[in-house]
């Protein structure tokens, strides 16, 4: 339905929509059957960050799909780093980056 009209972008939208609905149904099933809440309030800033980065990239940089992807990825990475990682995760990522910078190419 979306592929003839939008091409590969339609395929990506259809795939993302189907996966999102499937995962939402799995969360609801886990909540109903096992009485387990698999979504934490700590994930809310990550979700908001995803939405903001996609909206910014789509509305401001509407001339290039590659540029939109790059801006979305960079802003999402920054927002995840700023709001979603615990202090231990930030320390591990920082140490990994330092180690990769010191590594000499073969």
MODELLER restraints for C-alpha pairs under 7 A, 6 or more apart:
rsr = mdl.restraints
at = mdl.atoms
rsr.add(forms.Gaussian(group=physical.xy_distance, feature=features.Distance(at['CA:2:A'], at['CA:10:A']), mean=4.65, stdev=0.5))
rsr.add(forms.Gaussian(group=physical.xy_distance, feature=features.Distance(at['CA:2:A'], at['CA:11:A']), mean=6.53, stdev=0.5))
rsr.add(forms.Gaussian(group=physical.xy_distance, feature=features.Distance(at['CA:2:A'], at['CA:14:A']), mean=6.89, stdev=0.5))
rsr.add(forms.Gaussian(group=physical.xy_distance, feature=features.Distance(at['CA:3:A'], at['CA:10:A']), mean=4.74, stdev=0.5))
rsr.add(forms.Gaussian(group=physical.xy_distance, feature=features.Distance(at['CA:3:A'], at['CA:11:A']), mean=5.35, stdev=0.5))
rsr.add(forms.Gaussian(group=physical.xy_distance, feature=features.Distance(at['CA:27:A'], at['CA:38:A']), mean=6.56, stdev=0.5))
rsr.add(forms.Gaussian(group=physical.xy_distance, feature=features.Distance(at['CA:30:A'], at['CA:36:A']), mean=5.81, stdev=0.5))
rsr.add(forms.Gaussian(group=physical.xy_distance, feature=features.Distance(at['CA:31:A'], at['CA:37:A']), mean=5.45, stdev=0.5))
rsr.add(forms.Gaussian(group=physical.xy_distance, feature=features.Distance(at['CA:43:A'], at['CA:84:A']), mean=6.98, stdev=0.5))
rsr.add(forms.Gaussian(group=physical.xy_distance, feature=features.Distance(at['CA:45:A'], at['CA:83:A']), mean=6.38, stdev=0.5))
rsr.add(forms.Gaussian(group=physical.xy_distance, feature=features.Distance(at['CA:45:A'], at['CA:84:A']), mean=6.71, stdev=0.5))
rsr.add(forms.Gaussian(group=physical.xy_distance, feature=features.Distance(at['CA:46:A'], at['CA:80:A']), mean=6.04, stdev=0.5))
rsr.add(forms.Gaussian(group=physical.xy_distance, feature=features.Distance(at['CA:46:A'], at['CA:84:A']), mean=5.92, stdev=0.5))
rsr.add(forms.Gaussian(group=physical.xy_distance, feature=features.Distance(at['CA:49:A'], at['CA:76:A']), mean=6.19, stdev=0.5))
rsr.add(forms.Gaussian(group=physical.xy_distance, feature=features.Distance(at['CA:49:A'], at['CA:79:A']), mean=5.79, stdev=0.5))
rsr.add(forms.Gaussian(group=physical.xy_distance, feature=features.Distance(at['CA:50:A'], at['CA:76:A']), mean=5.93, stdev=0.5))
rsr.add(forms.Gaussian(group=physical.xy_distance, feature=features.Distance(at['CA:53:A'], at['CA:72:A']), mean=5.00, stdev=0.5))
rsr.add(forms.Gaussian(group=physical.xy_distance, feature=features.Distance(at['CA:53:A'], at['CA:75:A']), mean=5.64, stdev=0.5))
rsr.add(forms.Gaussian(group=physical.xy_distance, feature=features.Distance(at['CA:53:A'], at['CA:76:A']), mean=5.85, stdev=0.5))
rsr.add(forms.Gaussian(group=physical.xy_distance, feature=features.Distance(at['CA:54:A'], at['CA:72:A']), mean=5.53, stdev=0.5))
rsr.add(forms.Gaussian(group=physical.xy_distance, feature=features.Distance(at['CA:57:A'], at['CA:68:A']), mean=4.82, stdev=0.5))
rsr.add(forms.Gaussian(group=physical.xy_distance, feature=features.Distance(at['CA:57:A'], at['CA:71:A']), mean=5.80, stdev=0.5))
rsr.add(forms.Gaussian(group=physical.xy_distance, feature=features.Distance(at['CA:57:A'], at['CA:72:A']), mean=5.63, stdev=0.5))
rsr.add(forms.Gaussian(group=physical.xy_distance, feature=features.Distance(at['CA:58:A'], at['CA:68:A']), mean=6.17, stdev=0.5))
rsr.add(forms.Gaussian(group=physical.xy_distance, feature=features.Distance(at['CA:61:A'], at['CA:67:A']), mean=6.95, stdev=0.5))
rsr.add(forms.Gaussian(group=physical.xy_distance, feature=features.Distance(at['CA:61:A'], at['CA:68:A']), mean=5.83, stdev=0.5))
rsr.add(forms.Gaussian(group=physical.xy_distance, feature=features.Distance(at['CA:62:A'], at['CA:68:A']), mean=6.98, stdev=0.5))
